[in-house]
Amino acid sequence: MAQADRRLTMLVQQAIPAVDAVPGATAIALDFETASQSPGSICSVGLAWIADGQVARTAHCLVRPHDMRFDPWHVSIHGIQPHDVEFEPEFPSVWEELLPHLEATPLLLAHNAPFDIGVLRAALKHYDLAQPTLSYLCTVKIARAAWPDLPNHKLPTVAEHIGFELRHHAADSDAAACAGIALRAMMDAGSSDLMALLPRFGIRPGRLEPGYHEACSSAAERRTAFRRHRPPPWLR
């Protein structure tokens, strides 16, 4: 894909639907793109809803970062520039539309969840918004458990493995790939319930509540933390 065409795909927006427009959703995959190293500098949000065993809906919103500071390295990754978001709403407006979905479907998915959950928490803190109550899973950990022989478990690698045509760093495509990874892991394991797979994979869901955070963790991470006799990272 030519660079100009690739950049245009990053700017196509899809509105967040009403909650009743995605009936029976069991999980929502989330992806953020940021304008700079500041963790709350959201410039793009991608979402994908899982319902009836498939990706039922996607959404993509451009967001005006609170300080409008764009780092050239970040721009080179996602192609979003300051003039693209100058007149877009800041995060609280998007959050107002997203929160009802998280309340109705309290399982969130993210590929490399420490990044996306960290971005979410930083943005909520910046705007003095309460953390929602939800559980979340990192599909990097799911992919490592489901397909340990892949050369790595970065999103492009796993997306190729499951046959997903990824537009990497287009937030809606990244979110849809994340949802597809969860669905394919379920299919390969012969399960229709992602949460039921977690004991087999040794994965513990992360948890967000107002004033509380526990990260998604693997059995190996918990064993390492125990051996080191220090507070594990998911409780920091």
C-alpha positions as CSV (number, residue, x, y, z in Angstrom):
1,M,0.0,0.0,0.0
2,A,1.4,3.4,-1.0
3,Q,2.3,5.7,2.0
4,A,-0.4,8.3,1.0
5,D,-3.1,5.6,0.8
6,R,-1.9,4.0,4.1
7,R,-2.2,7.4,5.8
8,L,-5.7,7.9,4.5
9,T,-6.8,4.6,6.0
10,M,-5.7,5.9,9.4
11,L,-8.1,8.9,9.1
12,V,-11.3,7.0,8.2
13,Q,-13.6,7.3,11.2
14,Q,-16.4,4.9,12.3
15,A,-18.7,6.2,15.0
16,I,-19.1,4.3,18.2
17,P,-22.6,2.6,18.0
18,A,-25.3,2.7,20.6
19,V,-25.1,-0.1,23.1
20,D,-28.2,-1.8,21.7
21,A,-26.7,-1.8,18.2
22,V,-24.3,-4.6,19.3
23,P,-26.6,-7.1,21.1
24,G,-25.0,-10.0,22.8
25,A,-21.5,-8.6,22.8
26,T,-19.2,-10.7,25.0
27,A,-16.0,-8.7,24.8
28,I,-14.6,-5.5,23.3
29,A,-11.1,-5.2,21.9
30,L,-9.4,-1.9,22.3
31,D,-6.4,-0.2,20.7
32,F,-4.9,3.2,21.2
33,E,-2.5,5.2,19.1
34,T,-0.7,8.0,21.0
35,A,0.8,11.3,19.8
36,S,3.9,11.2,22.0
37,Q,5.6,9.3,24.8
38,S,3.2,10.9,27.2
39,P,1.0,7.9,28.0
40,G,-2.3,9.8,28.0
41,S,-1.7,11.5,24.6
42,I,-4.4,9.6,22.8
43,C,-4.8,10.6,19.1
44,S,-6.8,7.5,17.9
45,V,-9.1,4.9,19.4
46,G,-10.0,1.6,17.7
47,L,-12.7,-0.8,19.0
48,A,-13.9,-4.2,17.9
49,W,-16.9,-6.0,19.5
50,I,-17.1,-9.8,19.7
51,A,-20.7,-11.2,19.5
52,D,-22.0,-14.6,18.3
53,G,-18.4,-15.9,17.9
54,Q,-17.2,-13.3,15.5
55,V,-16.1,-9.7,15.2
56,A,-19.6,-8.1,14.9
57,R,-18.7,-4.4,14.8
58,T,-15.7,-2.0,14.7
59,A,-15.3,1.7,15.4
60,H,-12.5,4.2,15.0
61,C,-12.3,7.7,16.5
62,L,-9.7,10.4,16.0
63,V,-8.9,12.2,19.3
64,R,-7.3,15.6,20.0
65,P,-4.5,15.0,22.5
66,H,-4.7,17.2,25.6
67,D,-1.5,19.0,24.8
68,M,-1.3,18.6,21.0
69,R,2.3,17.6,21.2
70,F,3.2,15.2,18.4
71,D,6.5,13.3,18.4
72,P,7.9,12.7,14.9
73,W,8.6,9.1,15.7
74,H,5.0,8.4,16.7
75,V,3.8,10.2,13.6
76,S,6.0,8.0,11.5
77,I,4.3,4.9,13.0
78,H,0.7,5.8,12.7
79,G,0.7,8.7,10.2
80,I,-1.7,10.9,12.2
81,Q,-0.6,14.5,12.3
82,P,-1.7,17.5,14.4
83,H,-3.8,19.0,11.7
84,D,-5.7,15.7,11.4
85,V,-7.1,16.0,14.9
86,E,-7.1,19.7,15.5
87,F,-10.9,19.9,15.5
88,E,-11.6,16.5,16.9
89,P,-13.0,16.0,20.5
90,E,-10.7,15.2,23.4
91,F,-10.8,11.9,25.2
92,P,-13.7,12.6,27.6
93,S,-16.1,13.0,24.7
94,V,-15.1,9.6,23.3
95,W,-15.1,8.1,26.8
96,E,-18.7,9.2,27.3
97,E,-19.7,7.1,24.3
98,L,-17.5,4.1,25.2
99,L,-18.2,3.8,28.9
100,P,-21.8,2.4,28.5
101,H,-20.3,-0.4,26.3
102,L,-17.8,-1.3,29.0
103,E,-20.5,-1.3,31.6
104,A,-22.6,-3.6,29.4
105,T,-19.7,-5.8,28.3
106,P,-17.2,-5.8,31.1
107,L,-14.4,-7.9,29.4
108,L,-11.8,-5.9,27.5
109,L,-9.1,-7.3,25.2
110,A,-5.9,-5.6,24.2
111,H,-2.8,-6.8,22.4
112,N,0.1,-5.8,24.7
113,A,-2.4,-4.8,27.4
114,P,0.2,-3.1,29.6
115,F,0.5,-0.4,26.9
116,D,-3.2,0.1,26.2
117,I,-4.4,-0.2,29.8
118,G,-1.6,2.2,30.8
119,V,-2.8,4.7,28.2
120,L,-6.4,4.4,29.4
121,R,-5.5,4.9,33.0
122,A,-3.2,7.9,32.3
123,A,-6.0,9.6,30.2
124,L,-8.6,8.9,32.9
125,K,-6.2,10.4,35.6
126,H,-5.4,13.4,33.5
127,Y,-9.1,14.2,33.0
128,D,-10.1,13.3,36.6
129,L,-12.3,10.5,35.4
130,A,-13.0,7.4,37.5
131,Q,-11.6,4.0,36.4
132,P,-14.4,1.7,35.2
133,T,-15.0,-1.7,36.7
134,L,-14.0,-4.4,34.3
135,S,-11.8,-7.4,33.6
136,Y,-9.3,-7.5,30.8
137,L,-7.1,-9.9,28.9
138,C,-3.8,-9.4,27.1
139,T,-3.9,-11.3,23.7
140,V,-0.1,-11.4,23.6
141,K,-0.3,-13.8,26.6
142,I,-3.1,-15.7,24.9
143,A,-1.1,-16.0,21.7
144,R,2.0,-17.2,23.6
145,A,0.0,-19.9,25.3
146,A,-2.0,-20.9,22.1
147,W,0.9,-20.8,19.6
148,P,4.2,-21.0,21.5
149,D,6.2,-21.9,18.3
150,L,5.6,-18.6,16.5
151,P,8.9,-16.6,16.0
152,N,7.4,-13.8,18.1
153,H,3.9,-12.7,19.3
154,K,3.8,-9.2,17.9
155,L,0.5,-8.2,16.4
156,P,1.6,-8.5,12.7
157,T,3.1,-11.9,13.3
158,V,0.1,-13.3,15.0
159,A,-2.3,-11.6,12.6
160,E,-0.5,-13.3,9.7
161,H,-0.7,-16.6,11.5
162,I,-4.5,-16.4,11.9
163,G,-5.0,-15.1,8.3
164,F,-6.0,-11.6,9.3
165,E,-5.1,-8.9,6.8
166,L,-3.8,-6.2,9.1
167,R,-3.4,-2.5,8.5
168,H,-1.0,-2.1,11.4
169,H,-1.4,1.0,13.5
170,A,-4.8,1.7,12.1
171,A,-6.5,1.5,15.5
172,D,-9.7,-0.2,14.2
173,S,-7.7,-2.8,12.3
174,D,-5.4,-3.5,15.3
175,A,-8.5,-3.9,17.5
176,A,-10.2,-6.3,15.1
177,A,-6.9,-8.3,14.9
178,C,-6.8,-8.5,18.7
179,A,-10.4,-9.8,18.7
180,G,-9.6,-12.2,15.9
181,I,-6.7,-13.6,17.9
182,A,-9.0,-14.4,20.9
183,L,-11.6,-16.0,18.6
184,R,-9.0,-18.1,16.8
185,A,-7.4,-19.3,20.1
186,M,-10.9,-20.4,21.2
187,M,-11.5,-22.2,18.0
188,D,-8.1,-24.0,18.0
189,A,-8.8,-25.1,21.6
190,G,-12.3,-26.3,20.7
191,S,-13.9,-23.9,23.2
192,S,-16.7,-21.3,22.9
193,D,-15.8,-19.6,26.2
194,L,-12.6,-17.5,26.3
195,M,-12.7,-17.3,30.1
196,A,-12.9,-21.1,30.4
197,L,-9.6,-21.4,28.6
198,L,-7.6,-19.2,31.0
199,P,-6.8,-21.9,33.6
200,R,-5.5,-24.1,30.8
201,F,-3.4,-21.2,29.5
202,G,-2.3,-20.2,33.0
203,I,-3.6,-16.7,32.5
204,R,-5.2,-14.6,35.2
205,P,-7.4,-11.7,34.0
206,G,-6.5,-8.1,34.9
207,R,-8.9,-6.1,36.9
208,L,-9.8,-2.4,36.9
209,E,-12.0,-0.8,39.5
210,P,-12.1,2.8,40.8
211,G,-8.9,3.2,42.8
212,Y,-7.6,-0.3,42.0
213,H,-5.6,-2.1,39.3
214,E,-4.4,-5.6,38.9
215,A,-2.7,-6.5,35.7
216,C,-3.3,-9.6,33.5
217,S,-0.6,-12.1,34.3
218,S,0.7,-15.4,33.1
219,A,1.7,-18.4,35.3
220,A,5.4,-17.8,34.4
221,E,5.2,-14.2,35.5
222,R,3.6,-15.1,38.8
223,R,6.3,-17.8,39.5
224,T,9.0,-15.3,38.7
225,A,7.5,-12.7,41.1
226,F,7.2,-15.3,43.8
227,R,10.8,-16.4,43.5
228,R,12.0,-12.8,43.7
229,H,10.0,-12.2,46.9
230,R,8.8,-8.8,45.9
231,P,5.4,-7.3,45.0
232,P,4.5,-8.6,41.6
233,P,4.1,-6.0,38.8
234,W,0.4,-6.6,38.5
235,L,-0.2,-5.3,42.0
236,R,2.0,-2.2,41.7
